[in-house]
Amino acid sequence: MQKGNIGVTTENIFPIIKKFLYSDHEIFLRELVSNAVDATQKLKTLASKGEFKGEMGDLTIKVSLGKDTITISDRGIGLTAEEIDKYINQIAFSGANDFLEKYKDDANAIIGHFGLGFYSAFMVAKKVEIITKSHQEGAQAVKWTCDGSPEFTIENVEKEDRGSDIILYIDDDCKEFLEEARISSLLTKYCRFLPIPVAFGKKKEWKDGKQVETNEDNVINETYPLWTRKPVELKDEDYKKFYRELYPMADEPLFWIHLNVDYPFNLTGILYFPKVKSNIELQKNKIQLYCNQVYVTDSVEGIVPDFLTLLHGVIDSPDIPLNVSRSYLQSDSNVKKISTYISKKVSDRLQAIFKNDRKEFEEKWDDLKIFINYGMLTQEDFYEKANKFALLKDTDDKYYTYEEYQSLIKDNQTDKDGNLIYLYATHADEQYSYIDAAKCKGYNVLLMDGQLDVAMVSMLEQKFEKSRFTRVDSDVIDRLIAKEEHKDANLEAGQRDILSSVFRSQLPQMKKVEFNVEAQSLGETGTPIMITQSEYMRRMKEMANIQAGMSFYGEMPDMFNLVLNVDHKLVKQVLNDADNSCKAALEPIEAEMTSLNKRHDELHKAQEGKKADEIPQAEKDELSDVEKKLADEKTKKEAVLGKYAGGNKVIRQLIDLALLQNNMLKGEALTNFVKRSIELI
């Protein structure tokens, strides 16, 4: 028996392995099984070159559980005593820190390195044994034992077959790894696509009301996964079946892209466009990263462009630089090249689908657009490619490319300043009356109800020359696309005040909602009253919900305009009735206000151009007194008009109709509206 010392203290190598090389204890199984795969593949390589002439036999790697042990067995090349000394004992000969320093610039030299992968076993084991026999003719089998201290022993043993058995005596605080279900889930997670068969126990079957083991190995992996095969060998159903295996509960994917490149880097994989029903289902970390069919991570930021992290599927590349534990990427020029390649491959595939089968592309656009829009918003070079096949959908469910739509609306939707106006709605039903009014003018209205359409509107305004997007309910139809200078309603100032006051007095009090009342000439056949919302303020509030740094707008109240059509007979009727009903009560108030306004103007004019200390205190006091009296008289006037308006059911009915049209009439107010409607009928 040979005894020895690894060359470092336990305070050095093992804590560093546990705390720094590996962030998650469970990956010990991945490392040890990967090492077994590596040993088996090396034997196959030697055999293919004629350097190993023995019987290959069954090459299945076997994982088994004992009472306190986990054993990983392979029939690969095995190790001699000298190779154990080289690959196991000397791994930390000069200290773990020196080892890390040695490999810091070449992570690929670490991945698959038997020694380092092997030492991950000590994260869960209090003692580890290697029983191994080299494939070399006449080799002596040996057993290496270490309890996690710097000391180890090597002794000759009897072993009939070539290969290695790694036996882990599980530590007391890691007993979870002795559970069959736990090991089964880890093998499925990390090893389900390894290129060498991996068996965990025996298959089971139901017999006499219980599960019993059969004699057949329970192979947990598929050694020839779909992405390793040539696209010409595969059918659509093959891709769909593989997707169902990866994501059992997901709907059928929209499209898929088979990646296969061997220069200037090696990369294979399949990316799927999932069907997304709502933003709740938007999840990143669905793409699985593999390194030579060994699962590494599902966090692929940096390898895949950000917008494509919404896709599902697998990517496999031995050229992606990983850190020692394979848990995250290291910076490398290859990563940028791979990211650029994937982005180009996706855009080329989408472009081909659009050209070859536009009908199918349009049918899937509503599901696809979140990926494409996200890409155009976040990656300039993707926008340059995608704007050729990105679509706009109108309220009649017709689809147009950007160029097609511009040609469609340029003759009728250009305003007096030469700006092309893109009208859009965010909800076809709720904004139906506004859409209908626009269509009656011969305008086309886009439907932009997607999760990223608010941001898309702002971006496209910057991309499109002399163009502006305006939501169809942001103004009265004649002002959405101004063909000529707007003319104010033909009303005297007093009439405008009366009309504004009686309607304002009956507006409901809503939390974080403010109304501005204005009178417009909209024609005798136009609607008597309507509610609009400023495009700018509404868009800023919507952007505040998705963009950091704009929370100020999110805290502001919603600003609406209550537009009164002074040409409509009902509004005229209200104005005439209010004028007649309130005339007697308003005359003395207005006379007093006229006198006060005259004095206010005189005092204000007298103080023009003077500094504050040059104005006599008596004049200051009088001006303040006049302003207070004016405010009091205005309050009296509004009280008179408010009292009248409160008894006029037509006013409140018109307001409620406008609120109802905008889905703003709810609760008690809606019930009162229904009762009032019945009474009026």
Beta strands, then each sheet from edge to edge (+ up, - down):
strand 1: 2-5
strand 2: 61-65
strand 3: 69-74
strand 4: 125-133
strand 5: 142-146
strand 6: 151-156
strand 7: 163-170
strand 8: 198-207
strand 9: 210-219
strand 10: 255-261
strand 11: 267-273
strand 12: 287-291
strand 13: 294-297
strand 14: 312-316
strand 15: 391-393
strand 16: 399-401
strand 17: 420-425
strand 18: 445-447
strand 19: 467-471
strand 20: 513-520
strand 21: 529-533
strand 22: 558-565
sheet 1: 1+ 6- 5+ 4- 7+ 3- 2+ 8+ 9-
sheet 2: 10+ 11- 14+ 12+ 13-
sheet 3: 15+ 16-
sheet 4: 18+ 17+ 19+
sheet 5: 20+ 22+ 21-
end
